[in-house]
Amino acid sequence: MDTLKFYDITHREHVVCNPTSEEKLARLVELLRLPNNAQVVDIACGKGEFLIRLAEAFGVRGMGIDISPFYIADARRRLKTRTSSAGITFTQMNGADFKPDEPHSLDLASCIGASWIFGGHANTLEALIGMVKPGGWVIVGEPYWRQEPSDGYLETSGITREDFGSHSSNAEAGEGRGMELVHTIVSSTDDWDRYEGLQWLATAEYARTHPDDPDLAEVNERVSKAKAAYLRWGRDTLGWAIYVFRSRSWT
């Protein structure tokens, strides 16, 4: 089935499409203290919640980018009902194709939970660093191994050991590229449970209301497999954090 349709179904109950609570997202926004009319981009913006909150708090200008037409449509609806900011647009495109009008021109560049777009955490940092001006913010969300993953978990989930590093190596990857790590927002087990559980709930509700969807069997199978892997291994094995970096030249 269409992958974007699958994620639209499984994330219908989510406001934030990663294991970050809305309270922790609010904390992130408070930390940034952006100037009015700051220029920003959020790549793989999902339903646009981070960017909309930045617009509400600081009047930022910029773009949210996502490959999903479902998420972009949702983000546009949310923007219309939440803020009249004319400075924010949501665009459906591959985030890897985005380039600012000029290198090193943005106040903030983020990619929270989609480093696969650029081929991994290190490449994501490289891409975002090239977009921000001196003193600019680079915000990335990335999983990390809390413990050595079992062979069963890797086989069932389709993840490889090399896909992710440790919490410390995620941080060091930015600092090794000239950025200063100024904060991390680490998800709790409760954050993870809510993120995963809302997918189970959304899938069950979709199955109840769309029993004739020819893709339903595949959706149920994929979600059931992911649920079992999470409960047996993933809950104790995989962590998640948002890493808040800033150029060391900001002072």
N, C-alpha and C positions, 0 to 999 in steps of 0.2 A: 504494500500500500504506500501511498504518498507519505513520506516522512514528516512533512510539515503539517499534514492533516492529523497524523498521529499525535504530534506534540500539541496541536490545538485542542484535541479531545482531552488529553491527559492533564493539561494545565489550565483547564477552564475555571478551576476554583482558585487559581493563584493570582495574586497581585504582583508578587515578586517571583520570577521564574528561576529561582535558585534557592539554596538552603539558608537564606538570610531572612530574618524576621523583619517585619515592617518597622519595629522599634529600633533595630540595629541599623536599618537603612536611614532612619531619621537621625541617628547618631552620626553616621557618615556625612550627611548633608551639613549638620551643625559644625563638624570639624573643618570644613573646607573654606568657609568665610570668603567666598569669591567676591570680587568687585562687581558693581552693577554693570550690566552689558558684557560680562565675560563671554568669551568665545569658546564653545565646548563642542565635543562630539562624543556620543555614546554608541559604540559599535556592538552589535548584537543586543540592541536595547530592549528586546522583548516587548512588553506592553507599555514601556515608556515611563514607568513609575519613577525611576531615578532622575531622569531628565525633567519630568514634570515637577518634581519636588525642587530641583535646582531652579527652575523657572519661577516657581512660587516664592522661593526664599530669596533669590538674588536677581531675578530678572535677566537670567542668562540668555544668550543668543546662540543658536547652533542647530545641530542636526542629530536625530536619532536614526540609526540604520539597523535594519534587520532583513534577513532573507525571507522571512515568513509573511505572506500577505495577510494572514489571520492576525498576527501580532501587530502589524503596522496599522491595520484597520482599527483594532482595539485601542492602540495608542492614540490614534487621531481622535477617536471618540472621547477618550479620557481627557485629552488636552482641551477639547472644546468645552467640556463640562467643568473643568477645574480652573483654567486660567485663560485669559484672553490674549496671552502673550503672542504677539505676531512674530516674535523672534525665533520661535521653535518650529521646526518642520520634522516630519517623520517620513523616511524614504525607504522603499523596498529595494534592496540591492545586496550584493555580496560585500560584506564588510572589507574583505581584502582588496576590493577595487577602490575604496575611498582614499582620496588624497586631498588634504586641505589646499586652498588656493596657493599658499606659500608654506614651505617647510618651517617648522619652529614658530608657528604663528598663533597657536591656540593656548588658552589659559588652562584647559583641562582636556584630557583624552582618556576615555575609559573603555574597557572591554571586560565585563564582569561575567565570567563563566563560559567563554567561548573561544578559548585559546586555539582550538583546532582550526579556526579560520586562518590563522597565520602560521600554523604548523608547530604549535607548542608554546609553552610559557615564555621561553627566552625570545623567540621570534616575535611574540606579541609585545613584549617590552620594547624590543628594538623598534617596532613599527610605531608604537605610541610615543616613545621618546622623541622620535623624529618629527612628531607633529606639534609638540608643545614648546612654548617660548621659555627663556630662562626664568626660573621661578614657577614654572607651570607644574600642574598636578598630573600624575599618571596613576590611574586607579585600575587594578586588575583583580578579578576574582578567580581563584584556582583551587582545585582539590589538592590534597596531599595525603600521603600515607601516614596513618596514625600508628600502624604496626605493619609488619611484613605480611603482604597478602598471601592467602593460601592458594594452592594450585586450583582447588575447587572453585574459589571465588573468581579467579582470573578466567578460568574456562567458561564458567556460567555467564559472567558479565561481559566477556569479550574485551576486557581491559588487559593491557600488558603492564608489567612492572615498570617499564620504561616510560609509560604515559605520564606518570606523575613523580614528583620528588617528595622531599620532606618539607615540613613547615619552614624550617630554617633555610633550606636550599631555595625555596620560593622567594624568601626575603633577600637572600644573598644575591640572587640573580639580578635584582634591581640595583642593589647597592654596588655590585660589581660593574654596573654600566653608568656609574656617575650619579645615581639618584640616591636621595636620603629616605630611608624608611621612617616615616613619622608616626605611623599607627597601623595596627592590624585589627580587623574585626573578625573574630573567630566564631564559627557557628557551633552551637551546643548540640548535644544529642536530641534535645527537644526540638531545636530548629530543623534538624534532619528529619525527625519523626513527622513533623508537620508537613514538610516539603514532600516527603514520600507518601504520607497518608492522604494528602489532598489529591494525589494522582489516583489512588485507589478509589477514593470517593467519586471523583470526576468520571472515572471509567465506569463505575457501577451505575451512576446516574445516566450516562450516555447509553449504556446497554438497555436500561429501562425505557428510555424515551426514543431510542432508535433501533428497535429490535430487527429491522429489516435491512440495516446497513450491511452490504456484502463484506465490508472490511472488519466487522465487529469481532469475528472469531480471531482474527490476527491481533487486533487490539487487546482482547482479553488474554490471549496467550502470552503476548509480550509483557503485559503488565503483571500477570501472574508469575512469570519467570523472574522478572525484576524484583517483585515483592519478596519472593522466596530467597533470592540472593541477598537482598538487603537485610532481612530478618536473621538469616543464618550467619552471614559474614560481614556485609557492608557496614552495618550499624557500628561495629567495633573497629573497622579497618580503615574506612575512608573519612578524612576530614575535609573541611572547607574553610577558606578564609578570604577576606577582601584585604588586599595589600595597598596601602596608601603611601605613594612615593611623591617626593618633590625634588626638583632640581636643587643641587647643592649651591647653585649660584644665586639663590633667591635673596640672601642677606646683603 
